[in-house]
Amino acid sequence: MMNPQELWLLRHAQASQDNHHDDFNRALTPEGVDEAHRMGQWLRQQQLFPDIILSSPAKRAISTTLLVVDELNMAAEFVQQAPELYFQGAKAIKTLVKSYLPSQQRILVVAHNPDLEKLLFHLCGQSLTLPTATLARFSLDLQQANLDLATAKLLSITSPSMLPK
């Protein structure tokens, strides 16, 4: 029997709020860089390695992604930038993820709120907040890989504030 597939939702790390850049080009703050490194280290320590990483092309999301990839000692070719992940709605994320099922066992999505929180609610039926650089892990039953309402099992939510400095 195959292991259940997993979907991981990671909100980008903390980004600058300066008004000198448009939203798409906002950079990570020093704290955001630290958050992304710590999440990547935690994933490595837990032996959690995604098969593919789908990232919003926004600067703060791709920066988060590349810092996590570096901590996981993974090659950048595991990363695919997807415009659907930049404020196109939870349904667009769901459609994108479904296109990678069932060929990928563990899919990591790096994107933005409110879309991630809306998808999280759709998947598990719980209204939860997803602070910056926080990871929500779901188990997907292959019979439920269509990502219907409340069909995924929430395994964990991990945020940098829960991890050692």
JONORGI-V641570 format. One record per backbone hydrogen bond with DSSP energy under -0.5 kcal/mol. CO is the residue of the C=O (numbers start at 0). NH is the residue of the N-H. E is the energy in kcal/mol with one decimal. If there is no record, write none. Layout:
CO,NH,E / CO,NH,E
//
This chain:
4,139,-3.7 / 5,106,-2.4 / 6,137,-2.6 / 7,9,-0.6 / 7,108,-3.2 / 8,10,-0.5 / 8,135,-2.8 / 9,110,-1.8 / 10,132,-0.7 / 11,132,-1.5 / 13,28,-2.0 / 17,20,-0.5 / 21,24,-1.1 / 22,25,-1.5 / 23,58,-2.4 / 26,15,-3.1 / 28,32,-2.3 / 29,33,-2.0 / 30,34,-2.6 / 31,35,-2.5 / 32,36,-2.3 / 33,37,-2.6 / 34,38,-2.4 / 35,39,-2.3 / 36,40,-2.6 / 37,41,-2.4 / 38,42,-2.6 / 39,43,-2.2 / 40,44,-2.8 / 41,45,-2.3 / 42,47,-3.1 / 43,46,-1.5 / 46,48,-0.8 / 47,49,-0.5 / 51,107,-2.4 / 52,54,-0.6 / 52,79,-2.9 / 53,109,-2.9 / 54,81,-3.0 / 57,60,-0.6 / 57,61,-2.7 / 58,62,-2.3 / 59,63,-1.6 / 60,64,-2.7 / 61,65,-2.6 / 62,66,-1.9 / 63,67,-2.2 / 64,68,-2.8 / 65,69,-2.0 / 66,70,-1.9 / 67,71,-1.8 / 68,73,-2.3 / 69,72,-1.1 / 74,77,-1.9 / 75,78,-2.1 / 77,52,-2.8 / 79,54,-2.5 / 81,84,-2.4 / 82,85,-1.9 / 83,87,-0.6 / 84,86,-0.9 / 88,92,-1.5 / 89,93,-2.6 / 90,94,-2.5 / 91,95,-2.2 / 92,96,-2.8 / 93,97,-2.5 / 94,98,-1.2 / 95,98,-0.5 / 96,99,-1.9 / 96,100,-0.6 / 97,100,-0.9 / 99,103,-1.7 / 104,5,-3.0 / 105,50,-2.7 / 105,51,-1.3 / 105,107,-0.5 / 106,7,-3.4 / 106,108,-0.5 / 107,53,-3.1 / 108,9,-3.3 / 108,110,-0.6 / 109,55,-2.5 / 110,11,-2.1 / 111,115,-2.3 / 113,117,-2.4 / 114,118,-2.3 / 115,119,-2.8 / 116,120,-2.2 / 117,121,-2.2 / 118,122,-2.8 / 119,123,-2.2 / 120,124,-2.6 / 121,149,-3.5 / 122,151,-2.2 / 125,127,-1.0 / 130,133,-1.5 / 133,10,-2.0 / 134,136,-0.5 / 134,157,-2.7 / 135,8,-2.9 / 136,154,-3.2 / 136,155,-1.2 / 137,6,-1.9 / 138,140,-0.5 / 138,152,-2.4 / 139,4,-1.4 / 140,143,-1.9 / 141,144,-1.1 / 143,146,-2.1 / 147,150,-1.5 / 151,153,-0.6 / 152,138,-2.7 / 152,154,-0.6 / 155,136,-2.8 / 157,134,-3.2 / 158,161,-2.1 / 159,162,-1.5
//
